[in-house]
Amino acid sequence: MLTLLAKFLRALNSETGAWALAFAFVLGMIMGLTPLWRVHNLVILLIALLFRVNLTGFILSFLLFSGFAYLLDPLFHQLGFAILSAESWQPVWQSMYDSAFWRVLQFHHTITIGSVVISVAFAPVLAVVSFWIVSQYRRRIQRWFNQLRIVQALKANRFWAIYSGLRG
């Protein structure tokens, strides 16, 4: 865990673009909020690997939002149930369920469709907020943070050795 945190701080302090980090956070959030063993998560993982997003930010975001997902499962279920039981959408859901492709995606499960809808709706907000946070950190907080005595003391221990020993 110490190595993961050190890699995350390295990414925050590196030349990696703020949008690249924000995109990693968004992909991790979508994968963390939705049920893990679904096909759409394989697609998200493939996107993360193909576009070479910051994997440390992706993993940390995934871990953080996986914890929130358990707390939000009742909300996901309620939203998914409302979506799947909407009378006007019944022909669409029935035709999707009759297709093997859509059954494999498992969007007929209430938690799956509820969490996908919420995470996709929240994705643009998280992208903008995380871009702003990374930008503000780099512009204002980073210099001040490095001058704190606690940071100076941390530079003398094992964490700093791990952080300094990381390559790009």
Secondary structure, 3 states (H helix, E strand, C coil): CHHHHHHHHHHHHCCCCHHHHHHHHHHHHHHHHCCCCCHHHHHHHHHHHHCCCCHHHHHHHHHHHHHHHHHHHHHHHHHHHHHHCCHHHHHHHHHHHHCHHHHHHCCCCHHHHHHHHHHHHHHHHHHHHHHHHHHHHHHHHHHHHHCCHHHHHHCCCHHHHHHHHCCC
